[in-house]
Amino acid sequence: MSKQHQPQQNHLLAALPAEVQGRLFPNLELIDMPYGKVLYESGDTMQYVYFPIDSIVSLLYVMENGASAEVSVVGNEGFVGIALLMGGDSTPSQAMVQSAGHAYRLHSEILKSEFARGAGLQFVLLRYTQALMTQMSQTALCYRHHSVEKQLCRWLLLSLDRLPSNQLDMTQELIANMLGVRREGVTEAARRLQGAGMIRYRRGCITVLDREKLEAHVCECYAVVRKVFDRLPALADAS
């Protein structure tokens, strides 16, 4: 294991009982997660699951015409590969690195074997899966009922919750692809947020200047998702 990076930087791995950590940690492999790397395409067989520590992965649904929309984000609070827990070996979504960093990957067969033991790992991962499904449902509602500006606020805050800084390297075109909207809509929304002093956007870099103001401006979807994920440590402690 790297001295700089440790499995416990991922909240799920940190929440596992010591005996489960003892079985899993020797099998974890620290890997680079460069921006734009595709971990799975829709329909791929999942050979590995990923536990981000300082990176963010977007789960996207991609249409036949190439259009896409993000259904959830995964950072150091979770893992990528929940379809394995549902009895499937493939995923209907694409998993792409949204923010570069690192992750620990684990062979899917090892995860399934440990999950079948029940107790420790099963409790923690099922509670996380429930939280992720809440995020997916709330994201769908947000796309349907809220403006691009509100969606952008939600997306920025969810991303910041999973990063150590207030800065994201992301072009407006790529944000539009994540949200499934036109680039012009993102440009206008970002302009209004910048004019209100909430963010600064320069050459593919977004810096949040006033998080408190951004949280006051975002739709209720962010608070719903944040509340569910904030409960995960307590649930993990109960295991």
The 8 nearest C-alpha neighbors of each residue, nearest first, counted from 0:
[[1, 2, 5, 4, 29, 28, 6, 27],
 [0, 2, 4, 3, 5, 29, 6, 28],
 [3, 1, 4, 0, 5, 6, 29, 8],
 [2, 4, 1, 5, 0, 8, 6, 29],
 [5, 3, 1, 2, 6, 0, 8, 52],
 [4, 6, 7, 8, 1, 0, 3, 2],
 [7, 5, 8, 9, 12, 13, 4, 103],
 [6, 8, 13, 9, 5, 12, 10, 11],
 [9, 7, 6, 52, 5, 10, 75, 13],
 [8, 10, 75, 52, 7, 12, 11, 6],
 [9, 11, 13, 76, 12, 75, 8, 14],
 [12, 10, 14, 13, 9, 77, 76, 15],
 [11, 13, 14, 15, 9, 10, 7, 6],
 [12, 14, 7, 10, 11, 15, 9, 8],
 [15, 13, 11, 12, 235, 10, 16, 236],
 [16, 14, 12, 13, 20, 19, 119, 120],
 [15, 17, 19, 18, 119, 20, 14, 120],
 [18, 16, 20, 19, 21, 15, 22, 14],
 [19, 17, 21, 20, 16, 22, 15, 23],
 [20, 18, 22, 21, 16, 17, 23, 15],
 [21, 19, 17, 23, 22, 18, 24, 15],
 [20, 22, 18, 19, 23, 24, 17, 25],
 [21, 23, 19, 20, 24, 18, 25, 26],
 [24, 22, 20, 26, 25, 21, 19, 27],
 [23, 25, 27, 26, 20, 21, 22, 6],
 [26, 24, 27, 23, 22, 21, 28, 20],
 [27, 25, 24, 23, 105, 28, 22, 106],
 [28, 26, 105, 24, 25, 104, 103, 29],
 [27, 29, 103, 104, 30, 26, 105, 0],
 [28, 30, 103, 102, 104, 27, 101, 31],
 [31, 29, 102, 101, 103, 28, 32, 104],
 [30, 32, 101, 33, 100, 102, 29, 99],
 [31, 33, 101, 100, 99, 30, 34, 96],
 [34, 32, 99, 36, 31, 35, 100, 96],
 [33, 35, 99, 96, 98, 36, 97, 32],
 [34, 36, 96, 95, 97, 37, 33, 98],
 [37, 35, 96, 95, 34, 33, 38, 32],
 [38, 36, 95, 39, 94, 35, 96, 40],
 [37, 39, 94, 95, 36, 40, 96, 93],
 [40, 38, 94, 93, 37, 43, 41, 45],
 [39, 41, 93, 43, 42, 94, 92, 37],
 [40, 42, 92, 91, 93, 43, 90, 39],
 [41, 43, 89, 90, 91, 40, 44, 92],
 [44, 42, 89, 40, 41, 39, 45, 90],
 [45, 43, 89, 88, 46, 42, 90, 39],
 [44, 46, 47, 89, 88, 43, 107, 39],
 [45, 47, 107, 106, 44, 48, 108, 88],
 [48, 46, 106, 107, 105, 45, 104, 49],
 [47, 49, 80, 105, 104, 79, 107, 106],
 [50, 48, 104, 79, 78, 103, 51, 102],
 [49, 51, 78, 103, 102, 104, 77, 9],
 [52, 50, 102, 75, 74, 54, 53, 101],
 [51, 53, 75, 9, 102, 8, 54, 101],
 [54, 52, 100, 101, 51, 75, 162, 55],
 [55, 53, 100, 99, 98, 51, 101, 52],
 [54, 56, 74, 98, 97, 73, 96, 57],
 [57, 55, 96, 73, 97, 95, 72, 94],
 [58, 56, 72, 95, 94, 97, 71, 96],
 [57, 59, 94, 71, 93, 69, 70, 92],
 [60, 58, 69, 93, 68, 92, 70, 57],
 [59, 61, 92, 67, 68, 93, 69, 62],
 [60, 62, 67, 66, 65, 59, 63, 68],
 [63, 61, 66, 65, 64, 67, 60, 68],
 [62, 64, 65, 61, 66, 67, 60, 41],
 [65, 63, 62, 66, 61, 67, 60, 68],
 [64, 66, 62, 63, 61, 67, 60, 176],
 [67, 65, 62, 64, 61, 179, 68, 176],
 [68, 66, 61, 60, 179, 176, 62, 65],
 [69, 67, 179, 177, 178, 59, 60, 176],
 [68, 70, 59, 177, 58, 71, 178, 57],
 [69, 71, 135, 59, 58, 138, 68, 60],
 [72, 70, 58, 135, 69, 57, 134, 73],
 [71, 73, 57, 56, 58, 74, 55, 70],
 [74, 72, 56, 55, 77, 57, 78, 71],
 [75, 73, 55, 161, 76, 51, 77, 54],
 [74, 76, 52, 9, 51, 77, 10, 161],
 [77, 75, 10, 74, 9, 11, 73, 161],
 [78, 76, 75, 74, 11, 73, 50, 10],
 [77, 79, 50, 49, 80, 73, 51, 48],
 [78, 80, 49, 48, 81, 50, 73, 77],
 [79, 81, 48, 82, 83, 78, 49, 45],
 [80, 82, 83, 84, 79, 128, 85, 78],
 [83, 81, 85, 84, 80, 87, 90, 88],
 [84, 82, 87, 81, 85, 86, 88, 80],
 [83, 85, 82, 81, 86, 87, 111, 114],
 [86, 84, 82, 83, 87, 81, 88, 128],
 [85, 87, 83, 84, 82, 88, 111, 89],
 [88, 86, 83, 82, 89, 85, 84, 90],
 [87, 89, 44, 83, 45, 82, 86, 90],
 [90, 88, 44, 43, 42, 45, 87, 82],
 [89, 91, 42, 92, 41, 82, 43, 88],
 [92, 90, 41, 42, 89, 93, 60, 40],
 [93, 91, 41, 60, 59, 90, 58, 94],
 [92, 94, 40, 41, 59, 39, 58, 60],
 [93, 95, 58, 39, 38, 57, 37, 56],
 [96, 94, 37, 57, 56, 36, 38, 35],
 [95, 97, 56, 35, 36, 34, 98, 55],
 [98, 96, 56, 55, 57, 34, 95, 35],
 [97, 99, 55, 54, 34, 96, 100, 56],
 [100, 98, 34, 33, 54, 32, 96, 97],
 [99, 101, 54, 32, 53, 31, 33, 98],
 [100, 102, 31, 32, 54, 53, 30, 52],
 [103, 101, 51, 52, 50, 30, 29, 49],
 [104, 102, 29, 50, 28, 49, 27, 30],
 [103, 105, 49, 28, 48, 27, 50, 47],
 [106, 104, 27, 47, 48, 107, 26, 49],
 [105, 107, 47, 109, 108, 46, 48, 110],
 [106, 108, 47, 110, 46, 109, 48, 111],
 [109, 107, 111, 110, 106, 112, 46, 47],
 [110, 108, 112, 107, 111, 106, 113, 105],
 [111, 109, 107, 113, 108, 112, 114, 106],
 [110, 112, 114, 108, 113, 109, 115, 107],
 [113, 111, 109, 115, 110, 114, 108, 116],
 [112, 114, 110, 116, 115, 111, 109, 120],
 [113, 115, 111, 121, 116, 112, 117, 120],
 [116, 114, 112, 117, 113, 111, 121, 110],
 [115, 117, 113, 114, 118, 112, 121, 120],
 [118, 116, 121, 115, 114, 119, 120, 122],
 [117, 119, 121, 122, 120, 116, 238, 114],
 [120, 118, 122, 121, 16, 238, 15, 117],
 [121, 119, 123, 122, 114, 124, 118, 15],
 [120, 122, 117, 114, 124, 118, 119, 123],
 [121, 123, 125, 119, 120, 124, 118, 126],
 [122, 124, 120, 126, 235, 121, 125, 127],
 [125, 123, 127, 121, 126, 122, 128, 120],
 [124, 126, 128, 127, 122, 123, 121, 129],
 [127, 125, 129, 123, 128, 124, 122, 130],
 [126, 128, 124, 130, 125, 129, 131, 123],
 [129, 127, 125, 131, 130, 126, 124, 132],
 [128, 130, 126, 132, 127, 131, 125, 133],
 [131, 129, 127, 133, 128, 132, 227, 228],
 [132, 130, 134, 128, 133, 129, 127, 135],
 [131, 133, 135, 129, 134, 130, 128, 136],
 [134, 132, 130, 136, 131, 135, 137, 129],
 [133, 135, 131, 137, 132, 224, 136, 138],
 [136, 134, 132, 138, 70, 133, 137, 71],
 [137, 135, 133, 139, 138, 134, 132, 140],
 [136, 138, 140, 134, 139, 135, 220, 133],
 [137, 139, 141, 135, 140, 136, 134, 70],
 [138, 140, 136, 142, 137, 141, 135, 143],
 [141, 139, 137, 143, 138, 142, 144, 136],
 [140, 142, 138, 145, 144, 143, 139, 137],
 [143, 141, 139, 140, 144, 145, 138, 150],
 [142, 144, 140, 141, 145, 139, 146, 138],
 [143, 145, 141, 142, 140, 146, 139, 150],
 [146, 144, 141, 142, 149, 143, 150, 147],
 [145, 147, 149, 148, 150, 144, 142, 141],
 [146, 148, 150, 149, 151, 184, 188, 185],
 [147, 149, 188, 151, 146, 150, 152, 185],
 [150, 148, 152, 146, 217, 151, 147, 218],
 [151, 149, 147, 153, 152, 148, 154, 146],
 [150, 152, 154, 148, 149, 153, 147, 155],
 [151, 153, 149, 155, 217, 150, 154, 156],
 [154, 152, 150, 156, 151, 221, 155, 217],
 [153, 155, 151, 157, 152, 156, 150, 158],
 [156, 154, 158, 152, 153, 157, 151, 159],
 [155, 157, 159, 153, 158, 154, 160, 152],
 [158, 156, 160, 154, 159, 155, 153, 161],
 [157, 159, 155, 156, 160, 161, 154, 162],
 [160, 158, 156, 162, 161, 157, 155, 165],
 [161, 159, 157, 158, 162, 156, 163, 74],
 [160, 162, 159, 74, 158, 75, 157, 55],
 [161, 163, 159, 164, 160, 53, 158, 54],
 [164, 162, 161, 165, 159, 53, 160, 166],
 [165, 163, 166, 162, 159, 167, 206, 161],
 [166, 164, 207, 206, 159, 167, 163, 162],
 [165, 167, 206, 164, 205, 207, 168, 204],
 [168, 166, 205, 204, 169, 206, 165, 98],
 [169, 167, 204, 203, 205, 166, 170, 98],
 [168, 170, 203, 204, 167, 171, 173, 174],
 [171, 169, 203, 172, 173, 174, 204, 168],
 [170, 172, 174, 173, 175, 185, 182, 186],
 [173, 171, 175, 170, 182, 174, 176, 185],
 [172, 174, 176, 175, 170, 171, 177, 169],
 [173, 175, 177, 171, 176, 172, 178, 170],
 [176, 174, 172, 180, 178, 182, 173, 177],
 [177, 175, 173, 179, 174, 178, 67, 68],
 [178, 176, 69, 68, 174, 175, 179, 173],
 [177, 179, 175, 68, 176, 180, 69, 174],
 [178, 180, 68, 176, 177, 67, 175, 66],
 [181, 179, 175, 178, 182, 176, 184, 185],
 [182, 180, 183, 184, 175, 185, 179, 176],
 [181, 183, 175, 185, 184, 172, 186, 171],
 [184, 182, 186, 181, 185, 187, 180, 175],
 [183, 185, 187, 182, 181, 186, 188, 147],
 [184, 186, 188, 182, 187, 183, 189, 175],
 [187, 185, 183, 189, 184, 188, 190, 182],
 [186, 188, 190, 184, 185, 189, 183, 191],
 [187, 189, 148, 185, 191, 190, 186, 184],
 [190, 188, 192, 186, 191, 187, 185, 193],
 [189, 191, 187, 193, 188, 192, 194, 186],
 [192, 190, 194, 188, 193, 189, 195, 187],
 [193, 191, 189, 195, 194, 197, 190, 198],
 [194, 192, 198, 196, 190, 195, 191, 199],
 [193, 195, 191, 196, 192, 190, 197, 198],
 [196, 194, 192, 193, 197, 191, 198, 190],
 [195, 197, 193, 194, 198, 192, 208, 209],
 [198, 196, 209, 208, 192, 195, 193, 213],
 [199, 197, 207, 193, 208, 206, 196, 192],
 [200, 198, 206, 193, 205, 207, 201, 208],
 [199, 201, 205, 204, 206, 198, 202, 203],
 [200, 202, 204, 203, 205, 199, 206, 170],
 [203, 201, 204, 200, 170, 205, 169, 168],
 [202, 204, 170, 169, 168, 201, 205, 171],
 [205, 203, 168, 201, 202, 169, 200, 167],
 [204, 206, 200, 167, 166, 199, 168, 207],
 [207, 205, 166, 199, 198, 165, 208, 167],
 [206, 208, 198, 165, 209, 197, 210, 166],
 [207, 209, 198, 197, 206, 210, 196, 199],
 [210, 208, 197, 212, 211, 207, 213, 198],
 [209, 211, 213, 212, 214, 207, 208, 197],
 [212, 210, 214, 213, 209, 215, 197, 216],
 [211, 213, 215, 210, 214, 209, 216, 197],
 [214, 212, 210, 216, 215, 211, 197, 217],
 [215, 213, 211, 217, 216, 212, 210, 156],
 [214, 216, 212, 213, 217, 211, 218, 210],
 [215, 217, 213, 214, 212, 218, 149, 152],
 [216, 218, 214, 149, 152, 215, 153, 213],
 [219, 217, 220, 149, 221, 216, 153, 145],
 [218, 220, 222, 221, 223, 217, 153, 224],
 [221, 219, 223, 218, 222, 137, 224, 141],
 [220, 222, 224, 153, 219, 223, 225, 218],
 [221, 223, 225, 219, 224, 220, 226, 218],
 [224, 222, 220, 226, 221, 225, 219, 227],
 [223, 225, 227, 221, 226, 222, 134, 228],
 [226, 224, 222, 228, 227, 223, 229, 221],
 [227, 225, 229, 223, 224, 228, 222, 230],
 [226, 228, 224, 230, 225, 229, 130, 223],
 [229, 227, 230, 225, 231, 226, 130, 224],
 [228, 230, 226, 227, 231, 225, 232, 233],
 [231, 229, 228, 227, 233, 232, 234, 226],
 [230, 232, 234, 228, 233, 229, 235, 127],
 [233, 231, 235, 234, 230, 236, 229, 14],
 [234, 232, 236, 235, 231, 230, 237, 229],
 [235, 233, 231, 237, 236, 232, 230, 238],
 [234, 236, 232, 237, 233, 238, 123, 14],
 [237, 235, 233, 234, 238, 232, 14, 231],
 [236, 238, 234, 235, 233, 232, 122, 123],
 [237, 236, 235, 119, 122, 234, 123, 118]]
